[in-house]
């Protein structure tokens, strides 16, 4: 077990002793377990999956939709600082779907590169939120 702390611009999102955390980085997904080597990396937009105990099934994981930031692993501590992090329990699948549709419309109507990049960022964020909401729904059915 190791200590995991997830902090966003709006405050602490998670802090506890956990067995495993899977994180999206610019170089792909990484898994962090106890005694992980020291590491500093960039968090990409994606899903953070937390397994609290070694016997927890995949359906028991906690999920967070995240949007950019940094991670630091040292001395059995994982600290993740992100711009945004939404717990699966706080995401409405219907609202995320509507927000994704609005972002896709913004992207289609973008008039310049800055607007296009902003819209694409919103599309990516809402797609991840929708993915996390879907994971929550799927795993609730398995219980």
C-alpha positions as a Markdown table, in Angstrom:
| # | Residue | x | y | z |
|---|---|---|---|---|
| 1 | Unk | 0.0 | 0.0 | 0.0 |
| 2 | Unk | 1.1 | 3.6 | -0.6 |
| 3 | Unk | -0.3 | 7.1 | -0.1 |
| 4 | Unk | -2.2 | 8.7 | -3.0 |
| 5 | Unk | -3.3 | 12.3 | -3.1 |
| 6 | Unk | -5.1 | 13.9 | -6.0 |
| 7 | Unk | -5.5 | 17.7 | -5.9 |
| 8 | Unk | -7.2 | 19.9 | -8.5 |
| 9 | Unk | -7.5 | 23.6 | -8.8 |
| 10 | Unk | -10.7 | 23.3 | -6.8 |
| 11 | Unk | -9.1 | 21.4 | -3.9 |
| 12 | Unk | -8.4 | 17.9 | -2.7 |
| 13 | Unk | -10.3 | 15.3 | -4.7 |
| 14 | Unk | -8.9 | 12.1 | -3.0 |
| 15 | Unk | -6.4 | 11.2 | -0.3 |
| 16 | Unk | -6.0 | 7.7 | 1.1 |
| 17 | Unk | -3.8 | 4.6 | 1.3 |
| 18 | Unk | -4.3 | 2.6 | -2.0 |
| 19 | Unk | -3.0 | -0.5 | -3.7 |
| 20 | Unk | -2.7 | 0.7 | -7.3 |
| 21 | Unk | -3.3 | 3.8 | -9.4 |
| 22 | Unk | -3.3 | 3.9 | -13.2 |
| 23 | Unk | -2.6 | 7.3 | -14.7 |
| 24 | Unk | -2.7 | 8.8 | -18.2 |
| 25 | Unk | 0.7 | 10.4 | -19.1 |
| 26 | Unk | 2.0 | 12.0 | -22.3 |
| 27 | Unk | 3.9 | 8.8 | -22.9 |
| 28 | Unk | 0.9 | 6.5 | -22.3 |
| 29 | Unk | -0.7 | 4.9 | -19.3 |
| 30 | Unk | 1.4 | 4.0 | -16.2 |
| 31 | Unk | 0.5 | 2.0 | -13.2 |
| 32 | Unk | 1.9 | 2.9 | -9.8 |
| 33 | Unk | 2.2 | 0.3 | -7.0 |
| 34 | Unk | 4.0 | 0.2 | -3.7 |
| 35 | Unk | 7.7 | 0.9 | -3.9 |
| 36 | Unk | 7.5 | 2.4 | -7.4 |
| 37 | Unk | 10.7 | 4.1 | -8.5 |
| 38 | Unk | 10.8 | 7.9 | -8.1 |
| 39 | Unk | 9.2 | 9.7 | -11.0 |
| 40 | Unk | 8.0 | 13.1 | -12.1 |
| 41 | Unk | 5.8 | 13.2 | -15.2 |
| 42 | Unk | 3.1 | 15.1 | -17.0 |
| 43 | Unk | -0.5 | 14.0 | -16.6 |
| 44 | Unk | -2.5 | 13.9 | -19.9 |
| 45 | Unk | -6.3 | 14.3 | -20.3 |
| 46 | Unk | -7.7 | 10.9 | -19.4 |
| 47 | Unk | -8.9 | 8.5 | -16.7 |
| 48 | Unk | -7.3 | 7.9 | -13.4 |
| 49 | Unk | -8.2 | 4.5 | -11.9 |
| 50 | Unk | -7.7 | 3.8 | -8.2 |
| 51 | Unk | -7.7 | 0.3 | -6.7 |
| 52 | Unk | -7.9 | 0.6 | -2.9 |
| 53 | Unk | -7.0 | -3.0 | -2.0 |
| 54 | Unk | -5.1 | -5.9 | -3.6 |
| 55 | Unk | -8.2 | -8.1 | -3.7 |
| 56 | Unk | -10.5 | -5.4 | -5.2 |
| 57 | Unk | -12.0 | -6.4 | -8.6 |
| 58 | Unk | -11.9 | -4.0 | -11.6 |
| 59 | Unk | -15.5 | -3.1 | -10.9 |
| 60 | Unk | -14.5 | -1.8 | -7.5 |
| 61 | Unk | -12.1 | 0.8 | -8.8 |
| 62 | Unk | -12.7 | 4.4 | -8.3 |
| 63 | Unk | -12.4 | 6.6 | -11.5 |
| 64 | Unk | -11.6 | 10.2 | -12.1 |
| 65 | Unk | -11.8 | 12.2 | -15.3 |
| 66 | Unk | -8.7 | 14.4 | -15.4 |
| 67 | Unk | -7.5 | 17.2 | -17.5 |
| 68 | Unk | -3.7 | 17.9 | -17.5 |
| 69 | Unk | -1.3 | 18.3 | -14.6 |
| 70 | Unk | 1.8 | 16.7 | -13.0 |
| 71 | Unk | 2.6 | 13.6 | -11.0 |
| 72 | Unk | 5.3 | 12.9 | -8.5 |
| 73 | Unk | 6.2 | 9.5 | -7.1 |
| 74 | Unk | 8.6 | 9.3 | -4.2 |
| 75 | Unk | 8.9 | 7.2 | -1.0 |
| 76 | Unk | 5.6 | 5.4 | -1.4 |
| 77 | Unk | 3.7 | 8.7 | -2.0 |
| 78 | Unk | 2.0 | 9.5 | -5.2 |
| 79 | Unk | 1.0 | 13.2 | -5.6 |
| 80 | Unk | -1.1 | 14.2 | -8.6 |
| 81 | Unk | -1.8 | 17.9 | -9.2 |
| 82 | Unk | -4.2 | 18.5 | -12.1 |
| 83 | Unk | -6.2 | 21.3 | -13.5 |
| 84 | Unk | -9.5 | 19.4 | -13.1 |
| 85 | Unk | -10.6 | 16.1 | -11.7 |
| 86 | Unk | -14.1 | 14.8 | -11.6 |
| 87 | Unk | -15.0 | 11.7 | -9.6 |
| 88 | Unk | -17.2 | 9.2 | -11.5 |
| 89 | Unk | -19.9 | 9.6 | -8.9 |
| 90 | Unk | -20.2 | 13.3 | -9.7 |
| 91 | Unk | -20.6 | 13.0 | -13.4 |
| 92 | Unk | -24.0 | 12.7 | -15.1 |
| 93 | Unk | -23.7 | 10.7 | -18.3 |
| 94 | Unk | -26.5 | 12.7 | -19.9 |
| 95 | Unk | -25.0 | 16.0 | -19.1 |
| 96 | Unk | -21.5 | 14.9 | -20.3 |
| 97 | Unk | -23.1 | 13.7 | -23.6 |
| 98 | Unk | -24.7 | 17.1 | -24.1 |
| 99 | Unk | -21.5 | 19.0 | -23.2 |
| 100 | Unk | -19.6 | 16.8 | -25.7 |
| 101 | Unk | -22.1 | 17.6 | -28.4 |
| 102 | Unk | -21.8 | 21.4 | -27.7 |
| 103 | Unk | -18.0 | 21.1 | -27.8 |
| 104 | Unk | -18.1 | 19.2 | -31.1 |
| 105 | Unk | -20.3 | 22.0 | -32.5 |
| 106 | Unk | -17.8 | 24.6 | -31.3 |
| 107 | Unk | -15.0 | 22.7 | -33.0 |
| 108 | Unk | -16.9 | 22.5 | -36.3 |
| 109 | Unk | -17.6 | 26.2 | -36.2 |
| 110 | Unk | -14.1 | 27.3 | -35.2 |
| 111 | Unk | -12.9 | 30.2 | -37.3 |
| 112 | Unk | -9.2 | 30.2 | -36.3 |
| 113 | Unk | -6.5 | 28.0 | -34.8 |
| 114 | Unk | -6.9 | 29.3 | -31.3 |
| 115 | Unk | -10.7 | 28.6 | -31.3 |
| 116 | Unk | -10.1 | 25.2 | -32.9 |
| 117 | Unk | -7.6 | 24.2 | -30.2 |
| 118 | Unk | -9.8 | 25.5 | -27.4 |
| 119 | Unk | -12.8 | 23.5 | -28.8 |
| 120 | Unk | -10.7 | 20.4 | -29.3 |
| 121 | Unk | -9.6 | 20.6 | -25.6 |
| 122 | Unk | -13.2 | 20.8 | -24.6 |
| 123 | Unk | -14.1 | 17.8 | -26.8 |
| 124 | Unk | -11.3 | 15.8 | -25.3 |
| 125 | Unk | -12.3 | 16.7 | -21.7 |
| 126 | Unk | -16.0 | 15.9 | -22.3 |
| 127 | Unk | -15.1 | 12.6 | -24.0 |
| 128 | Unk | -13.1 | 11.5 | -21.0 |
| 129 | Unk | -16.0 | 12.6 | -18.6 |
| 130 | Unk | -18.4 | 10.5 | -20.7 |
| 131 | Unk | -16.0 | 7.6 | -20.6 |
| 132 | Unk | -15.8 | 7.7 | -16.8 |
| 133 | Unk | -19.6 | 8.0 | -16.5 |
| 134 | Unk | -19.9 | 4.9 | -18.7 |
| 135 | Unk | -17.4 | 3.0 | -16.6 |
| 136 | Unk | -19.3 | 3.8 | -13.5 |
| 137 | Unk | -22.6 | 2.6 | -15.1 |
| 138 | Unk | -21.1 | -0.6 | -16.4 |
| 139 | Unk | -19.5 | -1.5 | -13.1 |
| 140 | Unk | -22.6 | -0.8 | -11.1 |
| 141 | Unk | -24.5 | -3.3 | -13.3 |
| 142 | Unk | -21.8 | -6.0 | -12.5 |
| 143 | Unk | -22.3 | -5.7 | -8.7 |
